[in-house]
Amino acid sequence: MPKRFPICMVAAFLMVSAIITRATDKPAATSTEHWEVQGDLTEACTCTVPCTCNFGEGASPHHYCYSVFSLDIQKGHYGAVNLDGLHLAAVHGKKSKVWYVDATANPEQAAALRAIADHIGQYQHTSTAAITQKVGDKGNELQIGDKGGFEAEYVMGLDKKTPVVVENNTTWNIQRSIKGKTKYMRYKDEFGNKLDFRGTNSNQGKFDWTDQTEHYF
């Protein structure tokens, strides 16, 4: 007959085995969805033209630089969730930073946009709004629901036909930035932010960002 071990010895062996197993287990790897978005970035801020922040300097003429911007996602995905044709806008004001998720997004797309927004930069508030972003040959425009936005005209170069372009600026991660000057920049929200400016800086350019991009802005 096979040799039988006392129950107490079996229990002790199992206990030691469990301790060893727990000690050698590696933490479970965390997984995140791969995402990529590309399209037009439309932005305006409270600095004069050209925004000195874009050139590695401090804000001017004020000690602050508040901004309003939107991403027109012409092609994008978050995992298997298609984001083509959607928008993600944001406001950096005196009181707080706010993300706006496109009101036309379905629940799955809205959740994906919020996840991307949180990855790009964690703001205090996230809301939903109808976002209208226009990019033309001579200017750009952004409207965030009933909160406000801006309209700008591009700064034309010496030939009076071609906009002034800055490459590889020090803030926004867009390779080529068309410089513009706002006709107006007005915004007000329930979080205490209020902007009312004109004749300030605007940037217009193409973005191509992923979850692996080192810097967004």
Disulfide bonds with the S-S distance in Angstrom:
none
